[in-house]
Amino acid sequence: MGGSGVLDPRVAFGVYPQREDERPGWLERTVGSLAGAAGARLRNRVSRLGAIVPIVHSHAREFQGKHDEDLLAIANQLRYELKRHGLGEALTARCFALISEAASRTLGLRHFDVQLLGGWAMLNGMVAEMETGEGKTLTATLPAATAALAGVPVHVITVNDYLASRDAELMRPVYKALGLDVGVVEEGMDPQARQAAYGSDVTYCTNKQVAFDHLRDRLSLRTQPGRLHLQLEGLYSDQAHRTSLILRGLCFAIVDEADSVLVDEAVTPLIIARQGDTRNKQQTYEQALQLAGRMNGGRDFSVSPREKTLQLTEKGRLRLDELTGSLGGLWQNSRYRDELTAQALRALHLFVKDRQYLVKDGKVKIIDEFTGRVMADRSWERGLHQMIEVKEGCEITGEQETIGRISYQRFFRRYMTLAGMTGTAKEVTGELRSVYRLSTVAIPPNRPVRRQRLPDTIVRTDAAKWRAVVRRTAAFHRLGRPVLVGTRSVEASEHLGELLRKAGLPHQVLNARQDKDEAEIIQQAGERGQITVATNMAGRGTDIRLGEGVSELGGLHVIATERHEAGRVDRQLFGRCGRQGDPGSFEAIVSLEDELVTRYGSRLLRRLAQGLVRPSRRWSRRLGYLAFSRAQKVAERQHGRMRRSLLKMEEYLSNVLAFSGHLE
């Protein structure tokens, strides 16, 4: 967007601007993936972006002596100039200086030079990789307010309602000082309230909310929302479709936690469905679970934990013939019977309470394995969710009949300009480039990083691991240093909490059961002597500020109790310490019985490590480290293949549906 002279997209592309699906070919994807990490960074060096900083400073001196009314008048003049001339470097620098002055007056915060770099990168349609604690929320006001002054509808997108609402309220005074209004889209809002929020100059929302609202608009239109189609309806129809549309198109998106939203969540398509009839289904699901309980693993069905798949064997199908011989109705339909039983087996063997889901208020709620957060209003398809509800003794919901679907990959590629910010992008630079055509630029920290990495501790068993975690936590607690312990699951966090209680160590546990208290618990995690046990949700969104005197003690210490399937998530957790030049340290205490190694690791290497690992010997630590690093690489490749498969399937479905005249 920046420097391109692009005006309000609605002028050139109609009342609902969006990109048509762009499907890069095999060669383009391959080249983009291979060149992403090196080529994109070379083309977008910080030194090139840095040219804007002195220009911003020259304007900043001009604005410092102005009255508030004068700033508003300058903002209005910039609106006119931006709409006439576009987002060139000179005008953008003037906008950045004005926004920074507004932030200084309303929040007492002036943008650092590195934040100016991050803002300029995002306005140019890049992902800015910025260290944890570098003020990404404030940085986003630079591209958001500049684009909004140019008349471009802006969506600032993050991962949950709390963060969207919090960031909007924190930054609202900055926008208001510039004459811009701010909207927030949250769960439970009616269509009219959503339409009003998206009608604001800048709208804060979650990835799920905006993607579903776009899908609802597409379903409302039932045809491609082309410029001519919408304009003609607006001219000649009293009940024009556009009056019922929730969004104003997909113009400019700034995606916070971009790697999480654009990569991690890209494995699951978004589906709008209507709920089916639950009558007479309870008994069917119960029968399926009873049948599944009578089948033997290895003989009747095979499980692949790495791929999270389960298949019936030929012996299993014959066994089902015997077991269902006395049952009538649909159980005599072999295809239906096999599929229903396979789903029951998956519910029993692949989905574990307090890992993949939890039961809260009598309902089964899915847990996002990357963040540890509850995925509100998500459900599994094809009867699996209902199987788990029966398994857990919950009231069953109706099976969902799909009426519309879209993947995050296809959705975000439709934005006219897409940008993002995150602390952990380097591992997925190639994928961001090949799928979204997004370049990534690493922004240097405002202050030198003082985060200290301690050696990993690798033990043979889970029991030994938890004993070591308790010992290390107690040692740092005695020093008065706050400790943040990261776990992979609700189950693990509560198990460790119980061990700490027995050891007489006061602590707070944060997992998907306490998601409403997330910010409050994390904000206290930097106080002297504080112990916080948290699932991966602790890695994103809320700064951990050190309490009085904690810096002198060495700052926050972070312990990872498992390596994640994506190395970025480990870095997110470790990045909780050492923010903005604070001291801090981190370490991993892991076991060769951890799921990562048992599921993705080499059996030979694992057995060798189990026989030779001695925590006190450097060479044995290296052997254990090799087992984990290789398993992590296998897992990352596996998830990458899943995302590519989903994208190919979405493109295939798009072609088929387009040919048939149907939407999405």
Order of alpha helices (4+ residues) and beta strands (2+ residues): alpha-alpha-alpha-alpha-alpha-alpha-alpha-beta-alpha-alpha-beta-alpha-beta-alpha-beta-alpha-alpha-beta-alpha-beta-alpha-beta-beta-alpha-alpha-beta-beta-alpha-beta-alpha-beta-alpha-beta-beta-beta-alpha-beta-alpha-beta-alpha-beta-alpha-beta-alpha-beta-alpha-alpha-alpha
